[in-house]
Amino acid sequence: MRTESEMKELVRQKYSEIALQDKETNQSSCCGSGCCSTEVYNIMTDDYSAVEGYQPEADLGLGCGLPTQFAKIRKGDVVIDLGSGAGNDCFVARAETGDAGKVIGIDFTPAMIAKARLNAEKLGYHNVEFREGDIESMPVSANIADVIVSNCVLNLVPNKDAVFKEIFRVLKPGGHFSISDVVLSGNLPEALVKDAEMYAGCVAGAVQKDSYLEFIRKNGFVHITIQKEKAIIIPDDILRNYMPAEEIEAFRKGSTGIFSVTVYAEKPLQSSSCCTPGAGCC
């Protein structure tokens, strides 16, 4: 069993490779690695082409939803994108927040940061910034963001609880997030769980849907809402790399489901009352 640091290094290496490939290469290979005929990432990807602010050169085809579509971004907002990649969701968020707002993308892969910064410079976007860092310990101050978005990233992080703690810290009181991610209903076959490639392909790193929502609840968020949900079907030609035909058939007939969900939640407004323990005023 790999440690958390080993899993994070695996993801860093995989996404460094992907950053150097174009979208067509990523979408014609398994997990962006050229290992098989049908990709994992593109099974999940939603179509951005009609979304305002979309920049094709910043779209590596790695998402599993359209979180910015549901994020209720307003003009002048400060928006943070977790796992910003080549900048796609940041540029879409900028179209919503406008020149008066600010968008910060955070990614721990240097090659992705370099690619995103180059894209921003080409577009002349001076209010979009990319910071290298770990989303378990974000390189931003507390209470700074109006909105946080993320697209198919938290499933790659071993310590999801730490990420939600950081999201709570970084959001302003009354701020909110809209996050697209991969979750499970039932247990994946052991062969998929153990395989590193499937982890980097966002599937083996997913947790149970109820557990995912509980991470959000226990970290203090309110008004938790599933904004969109869709099933993800892994093609047989990928599954054949991990299990024999009879196991694939059993997997298909079983109760396990793999889903892309877009989840919304808010950080509560801080009370202006003196209701602290011992204050005697409640």
Secondary structure, DSSP 4 states (H G I P E B T S, - for coil): ---HHHHHHHHHHHHHHHHTS-HHHHHTSGGGTTSSSS-SHHHHPPP-TTSTT--GGG--S--SS-HHHHS---TT-EEEEET-TTSHHHHHHHHHH-TTSEEEEEES-HHHHHHHHHHHHHHT-TTEEEEE-BTTB-SS-TT-EEEEEEES-GGG-S-HHHHHHHHHHHEEEEEEEEEEEEEEESPPPHHHHH-HHHHHTTSTT-EEHHHHHHHHHHTT-EEEEEEEEEE----HHHHTTTS-HHHHHHHHHSS-EEEEEEEEEEPPPPP-S--STT----
